[in-house]
Amino acid sequence: MRPVQIWVDADACPGPVRDILLRAVQRLKVPIVFVANKALSLPRLAWVSTVQVGAGLDVADRHIATSAQPGDLAVTQDIPLAALLVPKGVVVMDPRGELFTPENIDERLSVRNFMQDLRDSGVTTGGPSSFSPQDRQQFAATLDRELTRLVKQQG
């Protein structure tokens, strides 16, 4: 059984989340892969790798969806990607620390699709609120709890 691995949908990952992830993987010695369609500037650290995928819609998402395995952890705000990963047994959280679970992913995807339909029809729906210190704290707490659980499950 391979070790827990973290997959990050890095194209839209906030800097504070990236920093929290980097500290966590150094502390717990868990491999992390940042996947993006552009070059990333990350510190050269053990446990940290990057994958630069080609340009195009959902290319990074497809890479993560095909590479992540049960027992891995993924960080993404992309709900369709989360909907692919959750049934595979991947623990998925967004950059604000919310978990996507088998119990909530269908509803989250439905709401996301509804909002997309509204935007496509010209309705202004507004965007997400700015990333706050509370979001950072919630992300760190959820990451610590879930990573610790996954590492313990592995033995």
Buried (B, 14 or more C-beta within 10 A) or exposed (E): EEEBBBBBBBBEBBEBBBEBBBEBBBEBEBBBBBBBBEEBEBEEEEBBEBBBBEEEEBBBBBBBBEBBEEBBBBBBBBBBBBBBBBEBEBBBBBBBBBBBEEEEBEEBBEEBEEBEEEEEEEEEEEEEEEBEEEBBEBBBEBBBEBBEEBBEEEE
